[in-house]
Amino acid sequence: MDPQILRAGFRVAVLVAGVALLLLIFEPRDSAEFVVSAMALVIGLIFMSLVAVLVWYSTPRMPKAHNASVQRRRKQQ
C-alpha cells in the first residue's frame, strides 16, 4: 500500500481522536454530546490501530539470509 495514503489516514485518525478527547474534557458527562465524543474517540483509536496494522503488514521484511550476514559483519567489527 502507498505510504502516503497510510500517513494521511493516520493523521486523520489522530485528528479525530485528539479532537474527541479534547471535547470529552469540557462536556458534561450526562449529555448526548459526551456520548458522541466518546464514540468518536473509540472510532479514532480503532482507525489508528487499523492503519498501524496495515503499515506493519505492508513493510517489506528482510530475508533471513541477508539479516544473518549483516549480523556476522557487525560481530566482526
mmCIF file as gemmi writes it, N, C-alpha and C atoms, coordinates in Angstrom:
data_model
loop_
_atom_site.group_PDB
_atom_site.id
_atom_site.type_symbol
_atom_site.label_atom_id
_atom_site.label_alt_id
_atom_site.label_comp_id
_atom_site.label_asym_id
_atom_site.label_entity_id
_atom_site.label_seq_id
_atom_site.pdbx_PDB_ins_code
_atom_site.Cartn_x
_atom_site.Cartn_y
_atom_site.Cartn_z
_atom_site.occupancy
_atom_site.B_iso_or_equiv
_atom_site.pdbx_formal_charge
_atom_site.auth_seq_id
_atom_site.auth_asym_id
_atom_site.pdbx_PDB_model_num
ATOM 1 N N . MET Axp A 1 ? 0.845 -1.171 0 1 0 ? 1 A 1
ATOM 2 C CA . MET Axp A 1 ? 0 0 0 1 0 ? 1 A 1
ATOM 3 C C . MET Axp A 1 ? 0.895 1.241 0 1 0 ? 1 A 1
ATOM 4 N N . ASP Axp A 2 ? 0.395 2.307 -0.582 1 0 ? 2 A 1
ATOM 5 C CA . ASP Axp A 2 ? 1.16 3.532 -0.707 1 0 ? 2 A 1
ATOM 6 C C . ASP Axp A 2 ? 1.393 4.158 0.673 1 0 ? 2 A 1
ATOM 7 N N . PRO Axp A 3 ? 2.642 4.464 1.018 1 0 ? 3 A 1
ATOM 8 C CA . PRO Axp A 3 ? 2.919 5.042 2.339 1 0 ? 3 A 1
ATOM 9 C C . PRO Axp A 3 ? 2.265 6.405 2.553 1 0 ? 3 A 1
ATOM 10 N N . GLN Axp A 4 ? 2.091 7.173 1.484 1 0 ? 4 A 1
ATOM 11 C CA . GLN Axp A 4 ? 1.463 8.489 1.63 1 0 ? 4 A 1
ATOM 12 C C . GLN Axp A 4 ? -0.003 8.357 2.05 1 0 ? 4 A 1
ATOM 13 N N . ILE Axp A 5 ? -0.682 7.354 1.522 1 0 ? 5 A 1
ATOM 14 C CA . ILE Axp A 5 ? -2.081 7.13 1.893 1 0 ? 5 A 1
ATOM 15 C C . ILE Axp A 5 ? -2.172 6.702 3.353 1 0 ? 5 A 1
ATOM 16 N N . LEU Axp A 6 ? -1.277 5.819 3.767 1 0 ? 6 A 1
ATOM 17 C CA . LEU Axp A 6 ? -1.282 5.371 5.16 1 0 ? 6 A 1
ATOM 18 C C . LEU Axp A 6 ? -0.954 6.525 6.103 1 0 ? 6 A 1
ATOM 19 N N . ARG Axp A 7 ? -0.008 7.359 5.718 1 0 ? 7 A 1
ATOM 20 C CA . ARG Axp A 7 ? 0.348 8.51 6.55 1 0 ? 7 A 1
ATOM 21 C C . ARG Axp A 7 ? -0.827 9.472 6.675 1 0 ? 7 A 1
ATOM 22 N N . ALA Axp A 8 ? -1.521 9.71 5.567 1 0 ? 8 A 1
ATOM 23 C CA . ALA Axp A 8 ? -2.696 10.593 5.601 1 0 ? 8 A 1
ATOM 24 C C . ALA Axp A 8 ? -3.805 9.991 6.459 1 0 ? 8 A 1
ATOM 25 N N . GLY Axp A 9 ? -4.013 8.692 6.336 1 0 ? 9 A 1
ATOM 26 C CA . GLY Axp A 9 ? -5.023 8.03 7.153 1 0 ? 9 A 1
ATOM 27 C C . GLY Axp A 9 ? -4.7 8.11 8.628 1 0 ? 9 A 1
ATOM 28 N N . PHE Axp A 10 ? -3.431 7.956 8.966 1 0 ? 10 A 1
ATOM 29 C CA . PHE Axp A 10 ? -3.028 8.036 10.373 1 0 ? 10 A 1
ATOM 30 C C . PHE Axp A 10 ? -3.224 9.456 10.904 1 0 ? 10 A 1
ATOM 31 N N . ARG Axp A 11 ? -2.928 10.454 10.071 1 0 ? 11 A 1
ATOM 32 C CA . ARG Axp A 11 ? -3.129 11.839 10.504 1 0 ? 11 A 1
ATOM 33 C C . ARG Axp A 11 ? -4.602 12.14 10.736 1 0 ? 11 A 1
ATOM 34 N N . VAL Axp A 12 ? -5.461 11.629 9.875 1 0 ? 12 A 1
ATOM 35 C CA . VAL Axp A 12 ? -6.903 11.82 10.059 1 0 ? 12 A 1
ATOM 36 C C . VAL Axp A 12 ? -7.356 11.146 11.349 1 0 ? 12 A 1
ATOM 37 N N . ALA Axp A 13 ? -6.871 9.945 11.607 1 0 ? 13 A 1
ATOM 38 C CA . ALA Axp A 13 ? -7.251 9.223 12.82 1 0 ? 13 A 1
ATOM 39 C C . ALA Axp A 13 ? -6.787 9.957 14.069 1 0 ? 13 A 1
ATOM 40 N N . VAL Axp A 14 ? -5.577 10.499 14.032 1 0 ? 14 A 1
ATOM 41 C CA . VAL Axp A 14 ? -5.072 11.262 15.179 1 0 ? 14 A 1
ATOM 42 C C . VAL Axp A 14 ? -5.905 12.526 15.376 1 0 ? 14 A 1
ATOM 43 N N . LEU Axp A 15 ? -6.288 13.172 14.293 1 0 ? 15 A 1
ATOM 44 C CA . LEU Axp A 15 ? -7.116 14.372 14.402 1 0 ? 15 A 1
ATOM 45 C C . LEU Axp A 15 ? -8.466 14.049 15.021 1 0 ? 15 A 1
ATOM 46 N N . VAL Axp A 16 ? -9.105 12.995 14.55 1 0 ? 16 A 1
ATOM 47 C CA . VAL Axp A 16 ? -10.425 12.616 15.087 1 0 ? 16 A 1
ATOM 48 C C . VAL Axp A 16 ? -10.318 12.257 16.564 1 0 ? 16 A 1
ATOM 49 N N . ALA Axp A 17 ? -9.328 11.439 16.917 1 0 ? 17 A 1
ATOM 50 C CA . ALA Axp A 17 ? -9.174 11.023 18.314 1 0 ? 17 A 1
ATOM 51 C C . ALA Axp A 17 ? -8.776 12.203 19.2 1 0 ? 17 A 1
ATOM 52 N N . GLY Axp A 18 ? -7.91 13.062 18.705 1 0 ? 18 A 1
ATOM 53 C CA . GLY Axp A 18 ? -7.474 14.208 19.508 1 0 ? 18 A 1
ATOM 54 C C . GLY Axp A 18 ? -8.589 15.201 19.774 1 0 ? 18 A 1
ATOM 55 N N . VAL Axp A 19 ? -9.363 15.518 18.758 1 0 ? 19 A 1
ATOM 56 C CA . VAL Axp A 19 ? -10.477 16.455 18.942 1 0 ? 19 A 1
ATOM 57 C C . VAL Axp A 19 ? -11.536 15.846 19.85 1 0 ? 19 A 1
ATOM 58 N N . ALA Axp A 20 ? -11.805 14.566 19.676 1 0 ? 20 A 1
ATOM 59 C CA . ALA Axp A 20 ? -12.795 13.905 20.537 1 0 ? 20 A 1
ATOM 60 C C . ALA Axp A 20 ? -12.335 13.89 21.993 1 0 ? 20 A 1
ATOM 61 N N . LEU Axp A 21 ? -11.05 13.644 22.21 1 0 ? 21 A 1
ATOM 62 C CA . LEU Axp A 21 ? -10.532 13.648 23.576 1 0 ? 21 A 1
ATOM 63 C C . LEU Axp A 21 ? -10.597 15.04 24.179 1 0 ? 21 A 1
ATOM 64 N N . LEU Axp A 22 ? -10.282 16.04 23.382 1 0 ? 22 A 1
ATOM 65 C CA . LEU Axp A 22 ? -10.36 17.42 23.863 1 0 ? 22 A 1
ATOM 66 C C . LEU Axp A 22 ? -11.797 17.798 24.213 1 0 ? 22 A 1
ATOM 67 N N . LEU Axp A 23 ? -12.745 17.379 23.389 1 0 ? 23 A 1
ATOM 68 C CA . LEU Axp A 23 ? -14.149 17.679 23.676 1 0 ? 23 A 1
ATOM 69 C C . LEU Axp A 23 ? -14.655 16.937 24.904 1 0 ? 23 A 1
ATOM 70 N N . LEU Axp A 24 ? -14.164 15.719 25.125 1 0 ? 24 A 1
ATOM 71 C CA . LEU Axp A 24 ? -14.609 14.948 26.295 1 0 ? 24 A 1
ATOM 72 C C . LEU Axp A 24 ? -14.271 15.649 27.603 1 0 ? 24 A 1
ATOM 73 N N . ILE Axp A 25 ? -13.183 16.391 27.596 1 0 ? 25 A 1
ATOM 74 C CA . ILE Axp A 25 ? -12.757 17.075 28.828 1 0 ? 25 A 1
ATOM 75 C C . ILE Axp A 25 ? -13.757 18.158 29.228 1 0 ? 25 A 1
ATOM 76 N N . PHE Axp A 26 ? -14.312 18.859 28.23 1 0 ? 26 A 1
ATOM 77 C CA . PHE Axp A 26 ? -15.128 20.033 28.531 1 0 ? 26 A 1
ATOM 78 C C . PHE Axp A 26 ? -16.629 19.798 28.523 1 0 ? 26 A 1
ATOM 79 N N . GLU Axp A 27 ? -17.093 18.632 28.131 1 0 ? 27 A 1
ATOM 80 C CA . GLU Axp A 27 ? -18.528 18.4 28.052 1 0 ? 27 A 1
ATOM 81 C C . GLU Axp A 27 ? -19.044 17.713 29.314 1 0 ? 27 A 1
ATOM 82 N N . PRO Axp A 28 ? -20.256 18.032 29.719 1 0 ? 28 A 1
ATOM 83 C CA . PRO Axp A 28 ? -20.828 17.361 30.893 1 0 ? 28 A 1
ATOM 84 C C . PRO Axp A 28 ? -21.086 15.882 30.604 1 0 ? 28 A 1
ATOM 85 N N . ARG Axp A 29 ? -20.903 15.067 31.628 1 0 ? 29 A 1
ATOM 86 C CA . ARG Axp A 29 ? -20.988 13.612 31.44 1 0 ? 29 A 1
ATOM 87 C C . ARG Axp A 29 ? -22.393 13.116 31.11 1 0 ? 29 A 1
ATOM 88 N N . ASP Axp A 30 ? -23.408 13.846 31.472 1 0 ? 30 A 1
ATOM 89 C CA . ASP Axp A 30 ? -24.767 13.363 31.238 1 0 ? 30 A 1
ATOM 90 C C . ASP Axp A 30 ? -25.388 13.927 29.961 1 0 ? 30 A 1
ATOM 91 N N . SER Axp A 31 ? -24.568 14.413 29.047 1 0 ? 31 A 1
ATOM 92 C CA . SER Axp A 31 ? -25.105 14.989 27.808 1 0 ? 31 A 1
ATOM 93 C C . SER Axp A 31 ? -24.916 14.03 26.64 1 0 ? 31 A 1
ATOM 94 N N . ALA Axp A 32 ? -25.683 14.271 25.598 1 0 ? 32 A 1
ATOM 95 C CA . ALA Axp A 32 ? -25.574 13.446 24.391 1 0 ? 32 A 1
ATOM 96 C C . ALA Axp A 32 ? -24.259 13.722 23.663 1 0 ? 32 A 1
ATOM 97 N N . GLU Axp A 33 ? -23.772 14.93 23.78 1 0 ? 33 A 1
ATOM 98 C CA . GLU Axp A 33 ? -22.507 15.278 23.135 1 0 ? 33 A 1
ATOM 99 C C . GLU Axp A 33 ? -21.35 14.479 23.704 1 0 ? 33 A 1
ATOM 100 N N . PHE Axp A 34 ? -21.414 14.178 24.996 1 0 ? 34 A 1
ATOM 101 C CA . PHE Axp A 34 ? -20.372 13.376 25.628 1 0 ? 34 A 1
ATOM 102 C C . PHE Axp A 34 ? -20.339 11.979 25.015 1 0 ? 34 A 1
ATOM 103 N N . VAL Axp A 35 ? -21.513 11.405 24.794 1 0 ? 35 A 1
ATOM 104 C CA . VAL Axp A 35 ? -21.596 10.066 24.211 1 0 ? 35 A 1
ATOM 105 C C . VAL Axp A 35 ? -21.049 10.071 22.788 1 0 ? 35 A 1
ATOM 106 N N . VAL Axp A 36 ? -21.409 11.093 22.022 1 0 ? 36 A 1
ATOM 107 C CA . VAL Axp A 36 ? -20.928 11.189 20.639 1 0 ? 36 A 1
ATOM 108 C C . VAL Axp A 36 ? -19.419 11.375 20.618 1 0 ? 36 A 1
ATOM 109 N N . SER Axp A 37 ? -18.878 12.187 21.511 1 0 ? 37 A 1
ATOM 110 C CA . SER Axp A 37 ? -17.434 12.393 21.573 1 0 ? 37 A 1
ATOM 111 C C . SER Axp A 37 ? -16.714 11.118 22 1 0 ? 37 A 1
ATOM 112 N N . ALA Axp A 38 ? -17.299 10.38 22.931 1 0 ? 38 A 1
ATOM 113 C CA . ALA Axp A 38 ? -16.695 9.119 23.353 1 0 ? 38 A 1
ATOM 114 C C . ALA Axp A 38 ? -16.686 8.117 22.203 1 0 ? 38 A 1
ATOM 115 N N . MET Axp A 39 ? -17.764 8.076 21.444 1 0 ? 39 A 1
ATOM 116 C CA . MET Axp A 39 ? -17.807 7.174 20.282 1 0 ? 39 A 1
ATOM 117 C C . MET Axp A 39 ? -16.799 7.6 19.221 1 0 ? 39 A 1
ATOM 118 N N . ALA Axp A 40 ? -16.646 8.897 19.017 1 0 ? 40 A 1
ATOM 119 C CA . ALA Axp A 40 ? -15.669 9.39 18.047 1 0 ? 40 A 1
ATOM 120 C C . ALA Axp A 40 ? -14.254 9.048 18.498 1 0 ? 40 A 1
ATOM 121 N N . LEU Axp A 41 ? -13.996 9.125 19.796 1 0 ? 41 A 1
ATOM 122 C CA . LEU Axp A 41 ? -12.682 8.751 20.318 1 0 ? 41 A 1
ATOM 123 C C . LEU Axp A 41 ? -12.401 7.267 20.072 1 0 ? 41 A 1
ATOM 124 N N . VAL Axp A 42 ? -13.381 6.428 20.326 1 0 ? 42 A 1
ATOM 125 C CA . VAL Axp A 42 ? -13.208 4.987 20.1 1 0 ? 42 A 1
ATOM 126 C C . VAL Axp A 42 ? -12.983 4.703 18.618 1 0 ? 42 A 1
ATOM 127 N N . ILE Axp A 43 ? -13.75 5.348 17.758 1 0 ? 43 A 1
ATOM 128 C CA . ILE Axp A 43 ? -13.592 5.141 16.316 1 0 ? 43 A 1
ATOM 129 C C . ILE Axp A 43 ? -12.22 5.62 15.858 1 0 ? 43 A 1
ATOM 130 N N . GLY Axp A 44 ? -11.762 6.758 16.373 1 0 ? 44 A 1
ATOM 131 C CA . GLY Axp A 44 ? -10.437 7.262 16.024 1 0 ? 44 A 1
ATOM 132 C C . GLY Axp A 44 ? -9.337 6.314 16.464 1 0 ? 44 A 1
ATOM 133 N N . LEU Axp A 45 ? -9.454 5.762 17.664 1 0 ? 45 A 1
ATOM 134 C CA . LEU Axp A 45 ? -8.441 4.816 18.16 1 0 ? 45 A 1
ATOM 135 C C . LEU Axp A 45 ? -8.453 3.516 17.353 1 0 ? 45 A 1
ATOM 136 N N . ILE Axp A 46 ? -9.637 3.049 16.996 1 0 ? 46 A 1
ATOM 137 C CA . ILE Axp A 46 ? -9.73 1.838 16.167 1 0 ? 46 A 1
ATOM 138 C C . ILE Axp A 46 ? -9.112 2.085 14.8 1 0 ? 46 A 1
ATOM 139 N N . PHE Axp A 47 ? -9.399 3.251 14.229 1 0 ? 47 A 1
ATOM 140 C CA . PHE Axp A 47 ? -8.842 3.59 12.921 1 0 ? 47 A 1
ATOM 141 C C . PHE Axp A 47 ? -7.317 3.706 12.988 1 0 ? 47 A 1
ATOM 142 N N . MET Axp A 48 ? -6.805 4.291 14.082 1 0 ? 48 A 1
ATOM 143 C CA . MET Axp A 48 ? -5.348 4.367 14.244 1 0 ? 48 A 1
ATOM 144 C C . MET Axp A 48 ? -4.726 2.988 14.318 1 0 ? 48 A 1
ATOM 145 N N . SER Axp A 49 ? -5.358 2.093 15.053 1 0 ? 49 A 1
ATOM 146 C CA . SER Axp A 49 ? -4.796 0.743 15.178 1 0 ? 49 A 1
ATOM 147 C C . SER Axp A 49 ? -4.879 -0.011 13.851 1 0 ? 49 A 1
ATOM 148 N N . LEU Axp A 50 ? -5.946 0.183 13.09 1 0 ? 50 A 1
ATOM 149 C CA . LEU Axp A 50 ? -6.03 -0.467 11.779 1 0 ? 50 A 1
ATOM 150 C C . LEU Axp A 50 ? -4.959 0.041 10.821 1 0 ? 50 A 1
ATOM 151 N N . VAL Axp A 51 ? -4.705 1.337 10.841 1 0 ? 51 A 1
ATOM 152 C CA . VAL Axp A 51 ? -3.643 1.889 9.993 1 0 ? 51 A 1
ATOM 153 C C . VAL Axp A 51 ? -2.284 1.355 10.437 1 0 ? 51 A 1
ATOM 154 N N . ALA Axp A 52 ? -2.066 1.246 11.737 1 0 ? 52 A 1
ATOM 155 C CA . ALA Axp A 52 ? -0.804 0.706 12.235 1 0 ? 52 A 1
ATOM 156 C C . ALA Axp A 52 ? -0.61 -0.745 11.802 1 0 ? 52 A 1
ATOM 157 N N . VAL Axp A 53 ? -1.675 -1.531 11.832 1 0 ? 53 A 1
ATOM 158 C CA . VAL Axp A 53 ? -1.586 -2.929 11.379 1 0 ? 53 A 1
ATOM 159 C C . VAL Axp A 53 ? -1.302 -2.986 9.882 1 0 ? 53 A 1
ATOM 160 N N . LEU Axp A 54 ? -1.941 -2.111 9.109 1 0 ? 54 A 1
ATOM 161 C CA . LEU Axp A 54 ? -1.676 -2.068 7.672 1 0 ? 54 A 1
ATOM 162 C C . LEU Axp A 54 ? -0.226 -1.692 7.383 1 0 ? 54 A 1
ATOM 163 N N . VAL Axp A 55 ? 0.324 -0.762 8.128 1 0 ? 55 A 1
ATOM 164 C CA . VAL Axp A 55 ? 1.727 -0.388 7.956 1 0 ? 55 A 1
ATOM 165 C C . VAL Axp A 55 ? 2.626 -1.564 8.297 1 0 ? 55 A 1
ATOM 166 N N . TRP Axp A 56 ? 2.279 -2.277 9.363 1 0 ? 56 A 1
ATOM 167 C CA . TRP Axp A 56 ? 3.105 -3.401 9.787 1 0 ? 56 A 1
ATOM 168 C C . TRP Axp A 56 ? 3.115 -4.509 8.729 1 0 ? 56 A 1
ATOM 169 N N . TYR Axp A 57 ? 1.939 -4.768 8.14 1 0 ? 57 A 1
ATOM 170 C CA . TYR Axp A 57 ? 1.862 -5.8 7.111 1 0 ? 57 A 1
ATOM 171 C C . TYR Axp A 57 ? 2.451 -5.366 5.771 1 0 ? 57 A 1
ATOM 172 N N . SER Axp A 58 ? 2.446 -4.075 5.478 1 0 ? 58 A 1
ATOM 173 C CA . SER Axp A 58 ? 2.901 -3.63 4.163 1 0 ? 58 A 1
ATOM 174 C C . SER Axp A 58 ? 4.395 -3.345 4.099 1 0 ? 58 A 1
ATOM 175 N N . THR Axp A 59 ? 5.076 -3.286 5.239 1 0 ? 59 A 1
ATOM 176 C CA . THR Axp A 59 ? 6.518 -3.049 5.185 1 0 ? 59 A 1
ATOM 177 C C . THR Axp A 59 ? 7.223 -4.332 4.761 1 0 ? 59 A 1
ATOM 178 N N . PRO Axp A 60 ? 8.195 -4.21 3.867 1 0 ? 60 A 1
ATOM 179 C CA . PRO Axp A 60 ? 8.888 -5.422 3.406 1 0 ? 60 A 1
ATOM 180 C C . PRO Axp A 60 ? 9.775 -5.995 4.512 1 0 ? 60 A 1
ATOM 181 N N . ARG Axp A 61 ? 9.84 -7.297 4.541 1 0 ? 61 A 1
ATOM 182 C CA . ARG Axp A 61 ? 10.673 -7.992 5.52 1 0 ? 61 A 1
ATOM 183 C C . ARG Axp A 61 ? 12.046 -8.272 4.912 1 0 ? 61 A 1
ATOM 184 N N . MET Axp A 62 ? 13.075 -8.227 5.744 1 0 ? 62 A 1
ATOM 185 C CA . MET Axp A 62 ? 14.404 -8.573 5.263 1 0 ? 62 A 1
ATOM 186 C C . MET Axp A 62 ? 14.53 -10.087 5.21 1 0 ? 62 A 1
ATOM 187 N N . PRO Axp A 63 ? 15.13 -10.602 4.169 1 0 ? 63 A 1
ATOM 188 C CA . PRO Axp A 63 ? 15.347 -12.055 4.129 1 0 ? 63 A 1
ATOM 189 C C . PRO Axp A 63 ? 16.265 -12.496 5.261 1 0 ? 63 A 1
ATOM 190 N N . LYS Axp A 64 ? 16.041 -13.681 5.77 1 0 ? 64 A 1
ATOM 191 C CA . LYS Axp A 64 ? 16.843 -14.165 6.898 1 0 ? 64 A 1
ATOM 192 C C . LYS Axp A 64 ? 18.31 -14.33 6.521 1 0 ? 64 A 1
ATOM 193 N N . ALA Axp A 65 ? 18.579 -14.737 5.293 1 0 ? 65 A 1
ATOM 194 C CA . ALA Axp A 65 ? 19.967 -14.914 4.875 1 0 ? 65 A 1
ATOM 195 C C . ALA Axp A 65 ? 20.697 -13.575 4.879 1 0 ? 65 A 1
ATOM 196 N N . HIS Axp A 66 ? 20.051 -12.525 4.409 1 0 ? 66 A 1
ATOM 197 C CA . HIS Axp A 66 ? 20.669 -11.206 4.402 1 0 ? 66 A 1
ATOM 198 C C . HIS Axp A 66 ? 20.883 -10.721 5.833 1 0 ? 66 A 1
ATOM 199 N N . ASN Axp A 67 ? 19.903 -10.933 6.682 1 0 ? 67 A 1
ATOM 200 C CA . ASN Axp A 67 ? 19.994 -10.497 8.064 1 0 ? 67 A 1
ATOM 201 C C . ASN Axp A 67 ? 21.13 -11.222 8.788 1 0 ? 67 A 1
ATOM 202 N N . ALA Axp A 68 ? 21.318 -12.513 8.518 1 0 ? 68 A 1
ATOM 203 C CA . ALA Axp A 68 ? 22.383 -13.271 9.167 1 0 ? 68 A 1
ATOM 204 C C . ALA Axp A 68 ? 23.75 -12.753 8.744 1 0 ? 68 A 1
ATOM 205 N N . SER Axp A 69 ? 23.921 -12.416 7.46 1 0 ? 69 A 1
ATOM 206 C CA . SER Axp A 69 ? 25.217 -11.911 7.01 1 0 ? 69 A 1
ATOM 207 C C . SER Axp A 69 ? 25.502 -10.533 7.611 1 0 ? 69 A 1
ATOM 208 N N . VAL Axp A 70 ? 24.488 -9.729 7.765 1 0 ? 70 A 1
ATOM 209 C CA . VAL Axp A 70 ? 24.677 -8.418 8.389 1 0 ? 70 A 1
ATOM 210 C C . VAL Axp A 70 ? 25.081 -8.583 9.849 1 0 ? 70 A 1
ATOM 211 N N . GLN Axp A 71 ? 24.446 -9.508 10.551 1 0 ? 71 A 1
ATOM 212 C CA . GLN Axp A 71 ? 24.79 -9.741 11.948 1 0 ? 71 A 1
ATOM 213 C C . GLN Axp A 71 ? 26.219 -10.257 12.099 1 0 ? 71 A 1
ATOM 214 N N . ARG Axp A 72 ? 26.653 -11.126 11.178 1 0 ? 72 A 1
ATOM 215 C CA . ARG Axp A 72 ? 28.038 -11.62 11.239 1 0 ? 72 A 1
ATOM 216 C C . ARG Axp A 72 ? 29.028 -10.491 11.024 1 0 ? 72 A 1
ATOM 217 N N . ARG Axp A 73 ? 28.753 -9.613 10.077 1 0 ? 73 A 1
ATOM 218 C CA . ARG Axp A 73 ? 29.658 -8.481 9.825 1 0 ? 73 A 1
ATOM 219 C C . ARG Axp A 73 ? 29.721 -7.553 11.027 1 0 ? 73 A 1
ATOM 220 N N . ARG Axp A 74 ? 28.616 -7.355 11.707 1 0 ? 74 A 1
ATOM 221 C CA . ARG Axp A 74 ? 28.618 -6.487 12.898 1 0 ? 74 A 1
ATOM 222 C C . ARG Axp A 74 ? 29.44 -7.1 14.007 1 0 ? 74 A 1
ATOM 223 N N . LYS Axp A 75 ? 29.38 -8.403 14.175 1 0 ? 75 A 1
ATOM 224 C CA . LYS Axp A 75 ? 30.163 -9.051 15.21 1 0 ? 75 A 1
ATOM 225 C C . LYS Axp A 75 ? 31.641 -8.974 14.923 1 0 ? 75 A 1
ATOM 226 N N . GLN Axp A 76 ? 32.027 -9.036 13.643 1 0 ? 76 A 1
ATOM 227 C CA . GLN Axp A 76 ? 33.431 -8.987 13.28 1 0 ? 76 A 1
ATOM 228 C C . GLN Axp A 76 ? 34.018 -7.598 13.497 1 0 ? 76 A 1
ATOM 229 N N . GLN Axp A 77 ? 33.228 -6.586 13.415 1 0 ? 77 A 1
ATOM 230 C CA . GLN Axp A 77 ? 33.736 -5.213 13.577 1 0 ? 77 A 1
ATOM 231 C C . GLN Axp A 77 ? 33.942 -4.929 14.992 1 0 ? 77 A 1
